[in-house]
Amino acid sequence: MRRAKRELVRVCAISDVPEEGAISVVLDDLPIAVVRSQGRLYAIEDVCSHENVALSEGEVEDGTIECWLHGSRFDLATGRAIGPPASRPVPVYPVKVEDGHVYVAVPRRVRT
């Protein structure tokens, strides 16, 4: 199986992301939560796999994010659902920090 090529896209300044918190950004119609937890930055799809709500509005703690609606919890590094009612993971994206800016590697959009 071939992996989709990814491109790094600047999404925000590091200072835009709160400690133990998240912000929401949209890249080519793809909602992404940029999250800081325990001093690390993560990028995770900003849609709970249980309900269609923004994860970026939930609580961030110990490398996880909790959906504000029903309490599903996801591992920020892997996207794995670690608390019900969600059972499916959410996509995660590689993050790079350079010169005070956060870049996220998103699937390259096919242009026709």
N, C-alpha and C positions, 0 to 999 in steps of 0.2 A: 504494500500500500504506500502510495506516495504522499508525503506531507506537503501541505500548502506552504508556499513561500511566505515569509513574514517580512514586514518592513517596520523599522522603528519610527514612531511618531511622537513628537513632543506634545505632551498633554497638559502640563502645568508646571509651576515652580514647586520645589520641595516645600517652601513655606506655605503653600496653599493647603497642604494636607495636615490636619490636626494630629497631635500626638494621640495615639489610641483612638483614631477616628477615620472617617472616610469622606471623600468627595465623589461626585458623579460627573463623568465626562461622556460625550458621545462622539464616536469616530465612525464616519460613514454609516450612520444609523445603528451602530453597535454600542449599546450602553455598557460602560465600564466603570466599576468602582475602583478608585485608586485609594488604597488603604495603608495606614501606618499602624503597626503594632509591634511592640517590644523593640522599637528602633529600626525596624525593617519596613520596606515598602513592597506592596503587592498590587497586582491588578487582577481583578476577577470580574466576570460578567455580572453586571448590575441587575440581575433578574433572578429571584428565587426560583429554584426548580420545582417547588411545590405550588406556589401561587405566583402570579405575574406582578410582583411588587419589587420595588428597589431595595436591594440589600444595603446600599450606601446609607439608608436611613436607620439602619439597625445599630446595635451595640457592638463595639469591637473590644475584644479581650483575649489575652494570651494566645495570639496567633489565629484567632477565629473571628467570624462575624455572625451575628444572630439576626435572622429576619424578624422585623418588628411586628409582623402580623400574627404568626403562629409559633414563633420561637424556634424554627429550624436553625441549626447551627452548621457552619461550613468552615473547613480548614482552609486558611488563606493560601497556603503553599501548594495544596493539591486540588482544591475545589471539592473535596470529598464531603458528602453530607455526614455529619457526625452527631446529629440530633434530630429526632423526628419532629414533625411529620414528613419532612423531605427525605427521600431515599436515593434520589439521583444527584450526581455531582453537578457543579457548574464549571464552565471553562475558566481556566486561569491563563494569564499571558505573562511572558517574560518582561521584566522591568530593568531599565538601565538608568542610572543617575549620572549626570554630567553637567558640570558648571552650574549647579543649583537648579537644574531642570530635570523633570521626570519624563522618560521616554518609555513607551509601551510598544512591544512587538506584536502587531496585529496581523491577521491574515491579509495578504495582499489582495486587494479588490480587483476582480476581473473586469476590465473595461472593454466595452464593445463599441 
